[in-house]
Amino acid sequence: MSVRLKDFYADWCGPCKTQDPILDELEEDYPDVDFEKVDVEEEQEIANQYQVRSLPTLIVENDDGVVDRFVGVTQREDLEEALAQAGA
């Protein structure tokens, strides 16, 4: 089963910049997870599909669909728990 973590962000978003180092660490520690950065300014259609209204928004999903969704800066432990639930 494939696991994805979608990071919805914008270059002007301060909290998004705070989230980045946490995601960078996770990406190193979870090589089997597909980390996708989605710039909401350039990819509004995808942001609308996932009903993203605030940034950052992080969505953990697997082949069955969305497992968890986080709005705002999210701690590593919470993301790790969601990745485990998704099958990572």
GITAKA-V786046 format. One record per residue. RES is the residue in one small letter. SS is DSSP state (@ for helix, = for strand, . for the rest). Layout:
res->RES ss->SS
res->RES ss->SS
//
This chain:
res->m ss->.
res->s ss->.
res->v ss->=
res->r ss->=
res->l ss->=
res->k ss->=
res->d ss->=
res->f ss->=
res->y ss->=
res->a ss->.
res->d ss->.
res->w ss->.
res->c ss->.
res->g ss->@
res->p ss->@
res->c ss->@
res->k ss->@
res->t ss->@
res->q ss->@
res->d ss->@
res->p ss->@
res->i ss->@
res->l ss->@
res->d ss->@
res->e ss->@
res->l ss->@
res->e ss->@
res->e ss->@
res->d ss->@
res->y ss->.
res->p ss->.
res->d ss->.
res->v ss->.
res->d ss->=
res->f ss->=
res->e ss->=
res->k ss->=
res->v ss->=
res->d ss->=
res->v ss->.
res->e ss->.
res->e ss->.
res->e ss->.
res->q ss->@
res->e ss->@
res->i ss->@
res->a ss->@
res->n ss->@
res->q ss->@
res->y ss->.
res->q ss->.
res->v ss->.
res->r ss->.
res->s ss->.
res->l ss->.
res->p ss->.
res->t ss->=
res->l ss->=
res->i ss->=
res->v ss->=
res->e ss->=
res->n ss->=
res->d ss->.
res->d ss->.
res->g ss->=
res->v ss->=
res->v ss->=
res->d ss->=
res->r ss->=
res->f ss->=
res->v ss->=
res->g ss->.
res->v ss->.
res->t ss->.
res->q ss->.
res->r ss->@
res->e ss->@
res->d ss->@
res->l ss->@
res->e ss->@
res->e ss->@
res->a ss->@
res->l ss->@
res->a ss->@
res->q ss->@
res->a ss->@
res->g ss->.
res->a ss->.
//
